[in-house]
């Protein structure tokens, strides 16, 4: 079943409305900058190729591929932690949370949830989980708020490091009032089925673990078109949003890293802005 938003978008893409774009489904596989063509992989559904691999020409190319969480190669993260980089991952986490909460209610046991990453995603998710238990209690699951324990783990000295300090302080105070345990200055060095291990040797037990730390571009960006990228696979751009090695290719959003005074790659690296200070 498709939701109303998906149906509306597909209808627009197929020309049901008067729109000025053509929708090409498929994963970006490569860019031929000389020929100004990009290669799209086949659209696969249920193991079947619905739309074959093909190329699309362009005059100007704008890349807006977003970002994904950065596990920094931490052992166990991919195996034992949930992520919310995509819709499918978010739905998987939603199902797992509901299942775990039902199990906790049925057995009258505690449910501990640890979220790694004190940025905007981690902070919002922690607050939403508490709100979820309160909504469930309103509909009869009265014991759930006291059974679910949420912990927010951040490697830096405080939450929301990319935001003004007053915002970070207000967020921490609000989360504390919600009953969320906040652990700062805690770098996770491993994850397993029992929880998280910190660099100082401490263990944080957690039945459910969510990784929401770090931001990096798609792994594919590191090898697509020979464009300059940061160590986190974000495309380096100048104030005009043009990439440093091809003015016909622009990048916006989390897949890009704005460099003030961007210059050719053989020169000294320019100063880069944090994500929240970059134009979108």
BELDAJO-V685169 format. One record per residue. N is the residue number from 1. RES is the residue in one letter. SS is DSSP state (H for helix, E for strand, L for the rest). PHI is phi as a letter, one per 40 degrees, with the letter a starting at -180 (999 if undefined). NEAR is the number of other ideal C-beta (glycine too) atoms within 10 Angstrom. Layout:
<<N;RES;SS;PHI;NEAR> <N;RES;SS;PHI;NEAR>>
This chain:
<<1;X;L;999;4> <2;X;L;b;9> <3;X;L;c;8> <4;X;H;c;7> <5;X;H;c;8> <6;X;H;c;10> <7;X;H;c;12> <8;X;H;c;13> <9;X;H;c;13> <10;X;H;c;13> <11;X;H;c;12> <12;X;H;c;14> <13;X;H;c;15> <14;X;L;c;11> <15;X;L;g;10> <16;X;L;c;11> <17;X;L;b;9> <18;X;L;c;6> <19;X;L;b;12> <20;X;L;b;4> <21;X;L;a;7> <22;X;L;b;9> <23;X;L;c;11> <24;X;L;b;12> <25;X;L;c;13> <26;X;L;i;18> <27;X;L;c;14> <28;X;E;c;18> <29;X;E;b;14> <30;X;E;a;14> <31;X;E;b;20> <32;X;E;c;12> <33;X;L;c;17> <34;X;L;c;6> <35;X;L;c;10> <36;X;L;f;16> <37;X;E;b;15> <38;X;E;b;23> <39;X;E;b;16> <40;X;E;b;18> <41;X;L;c;16> <42;X;L;c;15> <43;X;E;c;16> <44;X;E;b;12> <45;X;E;b;9> <46;X;L;f;5> <47;X;L;g;5> <48;X;E;b;8> <49;X;E;c;11> <50;X;E;c;11> <51;X;E;b;14> <52;X;L;c;10> <53;X;L;c;13> <54;X;E;a;14> <55;X;E;b;12> <56;X;E;b;14> <57;X;E;c;10> <58;X;L;a;13> <59;X;L;c;6> <60;X;L;b;10> <61;X;E;b;20> <62;X;E;b;11> <63;X;E;c;25> <64;X;L;b;12> <65;X;L;c;20> <66;X;L;g;14> <67;X;L;a;20> <68;X;E;a;20> <69;X;L;c;23> <70;X;L;b;17> <71;X;L;c;19> <72;X;L;f;15> <73;X;L;g;7> <74;X;L;c;20> <75;X;E;d;14> <76;X;L;g;17> <77;X;H;c;21> <78;X;H;c;12> <79;X;H;c;9> <80;X;H;b;18> <81;X;L;b;24> <82;X;E;c;18> <83;X;L;b;19> <84;X;L;b;19> <85;X;L;c;15> <86;X;L;b;11> <87;X;H;c;8> <88;X;H;c;8> <89;X;H;c;14> <90;X;H;c;14> <91;X;H;c;11> <92;X;H;c;14> <93;X;H;c;16> <94;X;H;d;13> <95;X;H;c;10> <96;X;H;c;13> <97;X;H;c;18> <98;X;H;c;12> <99;X;H;c;11> <100;X;H;c;16> <101;X;H;c;21> <102;X;H;c;13> <103;X;H;c;12> <104;X;H;c;20> <105;X;H;c;18> <106;X;H;c;8> <107;X;H;c;10> <108;X;L;f;8> <109;X;L;b;10> <110;X;L;c;11> <111;X;E;b;20> <112;X;E;b;19> <113;X;E;b;23> <114;X;E;b;25> <115;X;E;b;27> <116;X;E;c;29> <117;X;L;h;24> <118;X;L;c;29> <119;X;L;c;21> <120;X;H;c;16> <121;X;H;c;19> <122;X;H;c;23> <123;X;H;c;25> <124;X;H;c;13> <125;X;H;c;19> <126;X;H;d;27> <127;X;H;c;17> <128;X;H;c;10> <129;X;H;c;21> <130;X;H;c;18> <131;X;H;c;12> <132;X;H;c;17> <133;X;H;c;22> <134;X;H;c;13> <135;X;H;c;12> <136;X;H;c;19> <137;X;H;c;14> <138;X;H;c;9> <139;X;L;c;8> <140;X;L;h;8> <141;X;L;c;17> <142;X;L;c;11> <143;X;L;c;13> <144;X;H;c;20> <145;X;H;d;17> <146;X;H;c;11> <147;X;H;c;17> <148;X;E;c;24> <149;X;E;b;16> <150;X;E;b;25> <151;X;E;b;21> <152;X;E;b;27> <153;X;E;b;27> <154;X;L;b;25> <155;X;L;c;19> <156;X;L;c;14> <157;X;L;c;10> <158;X;L;a;16> <159;X;L;c;23> <160;X;L;f;21> <161;X;L;c;15> <162;X;L;c;13> <163;X;L;b;17> <164;X;L;d;10> <165;X;H;c;10> <166;X;H;c;8> <167;X;H;c;12> <168;X;H;c;19> <169;X;H;c;13> <170;X;H;c;13> <171;X;H;c;21> <172;X;H;c;20> <173;X;H;c;10> <174;X;H;c;12> <175;X;H;c;20> <176;X;H;c;11> <177;X;H;c;9> <178;X;L;c;16> <179;X;L;g;13> <180;X;L;c;20> <181;X;E;c;15> <182;X;E;b;19> <183;X;E;b;18> <184;X;L;b;14> <185;X;L;g;13> <186;X;L;b;20> <187;X;L;c;15> <188;X;E;c;28> <189;X;E;b;14> <190;X;E;a;15> <191;X;E;b;24> <192;X;E;a;14> <193;X;L;c;10> <194;X;L;c;13> <195;X;E;i;19> <196;X;E;b;27> <197;X;E;b;18> <198;X;E;c;17> <199;X;L;c;12> <200;X;L;c;9> <201;X;L;g;7> <202;X;L;c;10> <203;X;E;b;12> <204;X;E;b;20> <205;X;E;c;11> <206;X;L;a;24> <207;X;L;c;18> <208;X;E;b;22> <209;X;E;b;25> <210;X;E;b;27> <211;X;E;b;28> <212;X;L;b;25> <213;X;L;b;25> <214;X;L;g;17> <215;X;L;b;21> <216;X;E;a;21> <217;X;L;c;25> <218;X;L;d;19> <219;X;H;d;10> <220;X;H;c;13> <221;X;H;c;23> <222;X;H;c;16> <223;X;L;b;11> <224;X;L;c;22> <225;X;L;g;18> <226;X;L;g;10> <227;X;L;c;21> <228;X;L;c;18> <229;X;E;b;22> <230;X;L;c;17> <231;X;L;c;8> <232;X;L;b;16> <233;X;L;g;22> <234;X;L;c;26> <235;X;E;c;26> <236;X;E;c;21> <237;X;E;b;26> <238;X;L;c;17> <239;X;L;d;11> <240;X;L;c;9> <241;X;L;g;18> <242;X;E;c;16> <243;X;E;c;24> <244;X;L;c;20> <245;X;L;b;15> <246;X;E;a;16> <247;X;E;c;11> <248;X;E;c;12> <249;X;E;b;24> <250;X;E;b;19> <251;X;E;b;25> <252;X;L;b;18> <253;X;H;g;17> <254;X;H;c;20> <255;X;H;c;22> <256;X;E;b;27> <257;X;E;b;24> <258;X;E;c;22> <259;X;E;b;19> <260;X;L;c;10> <261;X;L;g;10> <262;X;L;d;22> <263;X;L;b;12> <264;X;L;d;8> <265;X;L;c;11> <266;X;L;c;5> <267;X;L;c;10> <268;X;L;c;6> <269;X;L;c;12> <270;X;L;c;14> <271;X;L;c;9> <272;X;E;b;17> <273;X;L;c;12> <274;X;L;c;11> <275;X;H;d;18> <276;X;H;c;13> <277;X;H;b;9> <278;X;L;c;17> <279;X;L;c;11> <280;X;L;b;10>>
